[in-house]
């Protein structure tokens, strides 16, 4: 679980995967912490959710390797202020 601002910088992250740490992700974007193709796929998904106001889901979203190869499911839903503006 995580939250990002309207520029898609991580505000906080709980239990990060792919060998990443919360401290290493806060204030950064997916392009700062992930490989190019994965970052682009996630950014596209998140921007689409922000632009349409509809939640999006991608499966698989980002591969990561531990003792065995796994894949994660990514869903992205925008949050809005009372005034109808995107909110982190």
Secondary structure, 3 states (H helix, E strand, C coil): CEEECCCCCEEEECCCCCCCCHHHHECCCHHHHCCHHHHHHHHHHHHHHHHHCCCEEEEEEEEEECCCEEEEEEEECCEECCCCCEEC
